[in-house]
Amino acid sequence: MDVNKSYADGTLLATLAEPGIGHLTINRPEKRNALTDQMWRAIPSALEWLVEEKGARLVIIQGAGGRDFSAGADIGEFDTLRRDAATARVYEAGNSAAFAAIRTCPVPVIALIRGICFGGGFGIAAAADIRIADETARFAIPAARLGLAYPVEAVQDLVRALGDQRARHALFSAREFPAREAMESGCLLKLCTPEALEADVNALAQSIAAVAPLSVRASKAAISAQLSTDKGLMTKAAAHADATFNSSDYAEGRTAFIEKRAPHFTGK
């Protein structure tokens, strides 16, 4: 079975490292994992491949090279691809689609963060369900230093991740802040030592992959619906919840409980 696929000329890597656990790696370590337009536009396809084709029960997003998560969008492209409002709208459609693919991914998305997590890189992490960082992580939203604005949906993700007042502070001041402040704001689920980061994220991933996938999908759908108050999402979340009761996994969960053994869930 093919468990690896590269996108955007190898700068975005999708991998099913073990059953149920997908990895999406931003692979430009020489550029601090800054994302090109091609990379932004490949993110939805990479997530779809991992989840729909390879059956990932969750996805971990990280930066390659062991140093940085992502410096954000590649500013070297801005003179041509983001030079004015008209070109920016086209460029940012790719950004927004990437953020939306992460935010609405039917399975949980975990951001594993070390080093720089700036701009659009922070936007990717903010769109994820769970963020875990090590003590080297640094965060910033430098739009005000560049004289531009981020897509509205990305700002909404930042507000959800940081809270209203800290998001305002980060956006208005463009200041860099350490992982400790991100943890204090509630942006991070956990702050780890550099040595423990991957082990802690993998332990969480394995615990999620071991439980009933349909239940996890239903929970994510319900949380998304609650955050948006969109009636269509409410209806979709209710359908996901109904599906759990008609699943083989629900029968397996009840049987395993009675037999006092660990359940084996198939996602069906």
JOHU-V245574 format. One record per residue. N is the residue number from 1. RES is the residue in one letter. SS is DSSP state (@ for helix, = for strand, . for the rest). OMEGA is omega in whole degrees, 0 to 359 (999 if undefined). Layout:
BEGIN
n: [N,N]
res: [RES,RES]
ss: [SS,SS]
omega: [OMEGA,OMEGA]
END
This chain:
BEGIN
n: [1,2,3,4,5,6,7,8,9,10,11,12,13,14,15,16,17,18,19,20,21,22,23,24,25,26,27,28,29,30,31,32,33,34,35,36,37,38,39,40,41,42,43,44,45,46,47,48,49,50,51,52,53,54,55,56,57,58,59,60,61,62,63,64,65,66,67,68,69,70,71,72,73,74,75,76,77,78,79,80,81,82,83,84,85,86,87,88,89,90,91,92,93,94,95,96,97,98,99,100,101,102,103,104,105,106,107,108,109,110,111,112,113,114,115,116,117,118,119,120,121,122,123,124,125,126,127,128,129,130,131,132,133,134,135,136,137,138,139,140,141,142,143,144,145,146,147,148,149,150,151,152,153,154,155,156,157,158,159,160,161,162,163,164,165,166,167,168,169,170,171,172,173,174,175,176,177,178,179,180,181,182,183,184,185,186,187,188,189,190,191,192,193,194,195,196,197,198,199,200,201,202,203,204,205,206,207,208,209,210,211,212,213,214,215,216,217,218,219,220,221,222,223,224,225,226,227,228,229,230,231,232,233,234,235,236,237,238,239,240,241,242,243,244,245,246,247,248,249,250,251,252,253,254,255,256,257,258,259,260,261,262,263,264,265,266,267,268]
res: [M,D,V,N,K,S,Y,A,D,G,T,L,L,A,T,L,A,E,P,G,I,G,H,L,T,I,N,R,P,E,K,R,N,A,L,T,D,Q,M,W,R,A,I,P,S,A,L,E,W,L,V,E,E,K,G,A,R,L,V,I,I,Q,G,A,G,G,R,D,F,S,A,G,A,D,I,G,E,F,D,T,L,R,R,D,A,A,T,A,R,V,Y,E,A,G,N,S,A,A,F,A,A,I,R,T,C,P,V,P,V,I,A,L,I,R,G,I,C,F,G,G,G,F,G,I,A,A,A,A,D,I,R,I,A,D,E,T,A,R,F,A,I,P,A,A,R,L,G,L,A,Y,P,V,E,A,V,Q,D,L,V,R,A,L,G,D,Q,R,A,R,H,A,L,F,S,A,R,E,F,P,A,R,E,A,M,E,S,G,C,L,L,K,L,C,T,P,E,A,L,E,A,D,V,N,A,L,A,Q,S,I,A,A,V,A,P,L,S,V,R,A,S,K,A,A,I,S,A,Q,L,S,T,D,K,G,L,M,T,K,A,A,A,H,A,D,A,T,F,N,S,S,D,Y,A,E,G,R,T,A,F,I,E,K,R,A,P,H,F,T,G,K]
ss: [.,.,.,=,=,=,=,.,.,.,.,=,=,=,=,=,=,=,.,.,=,=,=,=,=,=,.,.,@,@,@,.,.,.,=,.,@,@,@,@,@,@,@,@,@,@,@,@,@,@,@,@,@,.,.,.,.,=,=,=,=,=,=,.,.,.,.,.,.,=,.,.,=,.,@,@,@,@,@,@,@,.,.,.,@,@,@,@,@,@,@,@,@,@,@,@,@,@,@,@,@,@,@,.,.,.,.,=,=,=,=,=,=,.,.,=,=,=,@,@,@,@,@,@,@,@,@,.,.,=,=,=,=,=,.,.,.,=,=,=,.,.,@,@,@,@,.,.,.,.,.,@,@,@,@,@,@,@,@,@,@,@,.,@,@,@,@,@,@,@,@,@,@,.,.,.,=,=,@,@,@,@,@,@,@,.,.,.,.,=,=,=,.,.,.,.,@,@,@,@,@,@,@,@,@,@,@,@,@,@,.,.,@,@,@,@,@,@,@,@,@,@,@,@,@,@,@,@,.,.,@,@,@,@,@,@,@,@,@,@,@,@,@,@,@,.,.,@,@,@,@,@,@,@,@,@,@,@,@,.,.,.,.,.,.,.,.,.]
omega: [177,182,178,176,180,180,176,178,175,181,174,186,176,185,169,188,177,186,175,185,179,177,173,187,175,196,171,186,180,177,183,177,172,185,173,177,179,179,178,186,179,185,179,180,180,178,179,179,181,188,187,181,185,174,177,178,172,180,174,176,180,175,178,172,177,183,186,172,176,175,179,182,179,185,178,179,191,182,180,187,184,189,180,185,183,180,179,179,179,180,186,173,177,176,184,178,178,178,181,180,177,183,185,176,185,178,180,176,180,174,176,193,170,177,185,174,190,170,180,174,175,177,177,180,181,179,180,180,186,178,176,184,170,188,178,187,176,187,175,174,193,183,184,176,181,180,180,178,178,176,184,182,179,177,178,176,180,178,178,183,187,191,188,189,179,176,177,180,182,181,183,186,185,184,173,178,186,181,180,179,177,178,181,181,186,180,182,172,185,174,188,167,178,182,186,190,185,180,180,178,180,178,177,180,180,179,177,181,184,182,187,183,181,177,180,178,180,179,179,179,181,178,179,180,181,181,184,188,177,184,178,178,176,180,179,180,178,178,176,180,179,183,180,184,178,186,173,180,178,176,179,180,179,181,180,179,180,182,178,176,178,179,174,185,182,183,180,999]
END
